[in-house]
Amino acid sequence: MSEWLPTVEFAALVGIRRQVAHRALRRRRWRKNPLEVRKVNGRRGGNAGEQYQVNSTSLPLEYQHRLKVSQTLVENHSKSITGRTAEHTWWLDYLRPVLQHPAKSTARTDALSELADNPTRNWEGTAVSYSLRTLQRHAARFGEGMKVGRHCRSDRGKKRVVISRSWDKLVPFDASTKAKIAEDLKQEIRGLLKGGMSWGHTLQEAQKFLIDATRAWGLRPVDPDVLERACSIPTDLVSAELHFRNVHRFKRDHKAYDDRRPRIRRTVADMQPMELVVGDVHPVDIHLTRPDGTVATARLIGFLDWATQRLWIGLIFFEKRGGVQNRDVIEVFAAMIEAWGMPQSLYVDNGKEFGFAAFLDDAMQLTVPGFHARPDQPTSSMLCPTTPPQSRLSVYSATWRRAISARREATSAATE
């Protein structure tokens, strides 16, 4: 860990501005912690080039640990880039007395014998000693113009087998034939997984396909067991194609396929009241007894303002058998409009009781007097009347029809 930190590095370490760090170092105290500070002469900055530096050991322990972690990350990152170069340079300097002599000469042999088994420190500072054979091998690499030190394989990242080592060793086919058989095998595995076959059965069927394909290209060993063992399918080939199971899931179990799809988390942030209203009709699971002794349940007509989560409810109770009709939903919807105003959009299902929603696109473009609360009429409560008056229903229905007719006439006149 670096012992002395300049002002800029100290400011970056503790997360303050450079000017604040300069004042802290000048006072030799930061956040009630004494600091060990010294002045150094530099080319730029300070008074006549003088700069402040702080000893890292005088910093609080949390910042010492942070500095150690940051330096470790930098060292690990740079080691992978410059490590081999440092190792090559060290070997070149270490073997310089040996490389001055011609290869296979007595002088080189004597120089190698002097270095062999002698303790030294390598490019990382570790105490090591090398045998004569190791030194000879490294010296030979320098003579051939090769780089000394640990290095990655020349075929790193490339596939070194076509299907498996045993199969590649057994078959006498050329590279193009092997590649074609491997591609056909891959397509066969994909087809099996698309059909919904299990893991174990896929391995068995793929092995049978590979045996038949190998025999079809002319390889028929005397012992059939040899070919069967060589055509054993590596599990990695099947693992790489498991995502094709989604095709079978899409065809046979679309709900499971849709459940696995990534979702978007919706939010009501920046959403205005009445921007989206959701409507639905539900039976109320509370048994009510009619005067004639029969049992029935009420129907609930609800509209939810998605932005504010407020709920407008209307209850309908039928004296006899029946269902919720368009006029019942219109009545509750009109009462909500009187209190809250016209929604920008309405989300309902395709039930017959919401048939009036087909005309909402035209009605929402107009300002209809009947759809807003009047000053002389009190605002409706959260619970609408269970039995709406027919007079109110007829007024809203007539106003609705007039609004739609006016909208259509205006549209047709503009078109002509």
SVG drawing of the C-alpha trace seen along z (x, -y; Angstrom):
<svg xmlns="http://www.w3.org/2000/svg" viewBox="-94 -30 127 88">
<polyline fill="none" stroke="black" stroke-width="0.4" points="0.0,0.0 1.3,-3.4 2.6,-5.3 2.3,-8.9 -0.8,-10.2 -0.9,-13.6 -3.8,-16.0 -5.7,-14.9 -5.6,-11.2 -6.5,-11.9 -9.6,-13.9 -10.7,-11.1 -10.2,-8.5 -12.4,-10.2 -14.8,-11.7 -14.3,-15.5 -13.2,-18.4 -9.6,-19.1 -9.8,-22.5 -11.3,-21.0 -8.6,-18.3 -5.9,-21.0 -7.2,-22.9 -7.5,-19.6 -3.9,-18.7 -2.7,-22.3 -4.3,-22.0 -3.1,-18.4 -6.5,-17.3 -9.6,-15.9 -12.8,-15.1 -11.2,-15.3 -8.5,-12.8 -4.8,-13.9 -2.9,-13.4 0.7,-12.9 1.5,-15.5 4.7,-16.5 5.6,-19.1 7.4,-18.2 8.7,-20.3 6.9,-19.7 6.9,-21.2 3.4,-22.6 0.9,-23.7 1.3,-25.0 3.4,-27.9 6.6,-27.9 5.8,-24.3 5.3,-23.0 2.7,-20.3 1.1,-18.5 1.2,-14.7 -0.5,-12.6 0.8,-9.3 -1.9,-6.7 -1.2,-4.9 -2.5,-8.0 -5.9,-7.8 -8.9,-6.2 -9.0,-2.5 -12.0,-2.4 -10.1,-4.6 -7.0,-2.5 -9.0,0.6 -10.6,-1.2 -7.2,-2.2 -5.9,1.4 -8.9,2.8 -8.6,0.3 -4.9,1.0 -5.5,4.7 -8.1,4.4 -5.7,2.3 -2.8,4.8 -5.0,7.8 -6.2,6.0 -2.7,5.0 -1.1,8.3 -3.0,10.1 -1.8,7.5 1.8,7.0 2.6,10.1 3.9,12.1 6.0,9.2 7.6,8.8 8.3,12.6 9.9,12.6 12.1,9.6 13.3,11.2 14.2,14.5 16.1,12.5 18.2,10.7 18.7,13.9 19.9,16.0 21.9,13.2 25.3,14.8 24.1,18.0 22.8,16.6 26.1,14.9 27.5,18.3 26.6,20.4 24.0,23.2 25.4,26.6 28.8,25.1 30.8,26.0 30.8,22.4 27.0,22.4 26.9,25.7 29.2,24.3 27.1,21.1 24.0,23.1 25.6,25.3 26.6,22.2 23.0,21.0 21.4,24.3 20.1,24.9 21.2,21.5 18.6,19.6 17.4,16.3 14.2,14.2 12.0,14.3 10.0,11.4 7.4,11.5 10.0,11.4 9.6,15.0 12.7,17.0 13.1,19.8 15.8,22.1 15.7,23.8 17.1,27.1 19.5,27.5 16.8,29.0 14.5,26.0 17.2,23.6 18.2,25.5 14.6,25.5 14.1,21.7 17.5,21.0 16.4,23.1 13.1,21.1 15.1,17.9 17.3,19.4 14.2,20.3 12.9,16.7 10.0,17.8 8.6,15.8 9.4,17.3 6.8,17.3 3.3,18.5 1.0,18.0 -2.4,19.1 -3.0,21.9 -2.9,20.9 -6.3,22.6 -7.9,20.9 -11.6,20.3 -11.7,22.8 -13.6,26.1 -11.0,28.9 -13.4,31.8 -16.2,32.2 -18.5,34.4 -16.4,36.3 -12.8,37.4 -13.6,41.1 -15.8,40.5 -13.3,38.2 -10.5,40.7 -12.5,43.7 -13.9,42.3 -11.6,41.8 -13.7,39.1 -12.3,35.8 -13.1,32.5 -16.0,31.5 -17.8,34.9 -17.3,34.7 -18.8,31.2 -21.8,32.3 -22.5,35.2 -22.2,32.9 -24.6,30.4 -27.1,33.1 -26.8,34.4 -27.4,30.9 -30.6,30.5 -31.8,33.9 -31.3,33.0 -33.2,29.7 -36.0,31.6 -36.3,34.0 -36.4,31.2 -39.0,29.3 -41.1,32.4 -41.0,32.5 -38.7,35.4 -37.1,35.8 -33.4,35.4 -32.6,39.1 -34.6,40.1 -32.9,37.3 -29.5,38.7 -30.6,42.2 -32.2,41.2 -29.3,38.9 -26.9,41.8 -28.9,44.0 -29.0,41.3 -25.2,40.8 -24.6,44.6 -26.9,44.8 -25.2,41.7 -21.7,43.1 -22.7,46.4 -24.3,44.6 -21.0,42.9 -19.3,46.3 -17.8,47.0 -18.8,50.5 -16.3,51.8 -16.1,55.5 -17.1,55.1 -20.4,53.2 -19.8,52.3 -16.8,50.2 -19.0,47.9 -21.7,47.8 -19.2,46.6 -17.7,44.1 -21.1,42.6 -22.0,41.8 -23.4,38.3 -21.7,35.7 -24.2,34.0 -22.9,30.6 -24.3,31.1 -27.8,31.5 -27.3,28.7 -26.5,26.2 -29.8,26.8 -32.2,27.0 -33.7,23.6 -35.5,25.3 -37.9,26.8 -39.7,23.5 -41.1,24.5 -42.8,27.5 -44.0,25.4 -45.4,22.8 -47.4,25.4 -48.6,27.6 -48.8,25.3 -49.1,21.7 -50.0,20.5 -46.7,21.9 -44.8,20.3 -46.5,16.9 -45.8,17.1 -42.1,17.4 -41.9,14.4 -40.3,11.2 -42.8,8.8 -43.0,5.0 -43.7,3.6 -46.4,1.0 -46.6,-2.0 -49.1,-4.8 -46.4,-7.4 -47.2,-10.6 -50.7,-9.2 -53.6,-11.7 -56.9,-10.9 -59.5,-9.5 -56.8,-8.8 -57.7,-5.1 -60.9,-3.6 -61.5,0.1 -65.0,1.5 -66.4,4.9 -69.5,6.7 -69.3,9.3 -71.9,11.2 -71.9,10.6 -71.5,13.9 -74.0,12.9 -77.3,14.7 -80.3,12.5 -83.8,13.8 -86.7,12.4 -90.2,11.8 -91.4,14.9 -88.7,17.0 -86.4,17.5 -82.6,16.9 -80.8,14.6 -77.5,12.6 -76.9,9.0 -74.8,7.8 -72.0,5.3 -71.1,2.9 -67.8,1.3 -65.5,-1.3 -61.9,-1.7 -59.9,-4.8 -56.4,-3.3 -54.4,-6.4 -56.1,-7.1 -57.5,-3.6 -60.9,-5.0 -63.8,-2.8 -67.3,-3.7 -69.9,-0.9 -73.4,-0.3 -75.5,2.6 -78.3,4.2 -80.8,6.6 -83.4,8.4 -86.8,9.3 -86.9,12.2 -84.4,13.9 -82.4,11.6 -79.0,10.3 -77.2,7.0 -78.1,5.1 -76.7,2.1 -79.0,-0.4 -77.9,0.7 -74.2,0.2 -75.0,-3.1 -76.8,-4.4 -73.9,-3.6 -71.4,-4.9 -73.4,-8.2 -73.5,-8.7 -69.8,-8.3 -69.3,-10.8 -71.4,-13.3 -69.1,-13.0 -65.7,-12.5 -66.0,-13.6 -65.5,-11.7 -62.6,-9.3 -59.9,-9.5 -60.1,-5.8 -62.2,-2.9 -61.0,0.7 -63.8,3.3 -64.3,6.9 -66.4,8.0 -69.5,8.8 -72.9,7.8 -73.6,5.5 -70.8,3.3 -72.1,3.0 -72.6,-0.8 -68.7,-1.1 -68.6,-1.0 -69.9,-4.5 -67.6,-5.9 -64.9,-7.0 -67.4,-9.5 -68.9,-10.5 -65.6,-11.3 -64.8,-13.8 -67.8,-15.9 -68.8,-18.1 -72.3,-16.8 -74.2,-18.8 -75.9,-15.7 -72.5,-14.1 -71.4,-16.7 -72.7,-17.5 -75.0,-20.5 -74.7,-23.1 -78.2,-22.4 -77.7,-18.7 -75.6,-17.0 -72.8,-14.8 -73.4,-11.1 -72.0,-9.0 -69.5,-6.1 -72.4,-3.7 -74.9,-4.2 -78.6,-3.6 -79.5,0.0 -82.6,-0.8 -81.9,-3.7 -84.9,-5.9 -86.2,-5.4 -86.3,-9.2 -82.6,-9.6 -81.9,-6.6 -84.1,-8.0 -82.4,-11.5 -78.9,-10.0 -79.9,-7.6 -81.5,-10.4 -78.5,-12.7 -76.2,-9.9 -78.1,-9.3 -78.1,-13.0 -74.3,-13.3 -73.6,-10.3 -75.9,-11.6 -74.3,-15.1 -70.8,-13.5 -71.7,-11.4 -73.4,-14.3 -70.4,-16.5 -68.1,-13.7 -70.1,-13.1 -70.4,-16.8 -66.6,-17.2 -66.1,-14.2 -68.4,-15.5"/>
</svg>
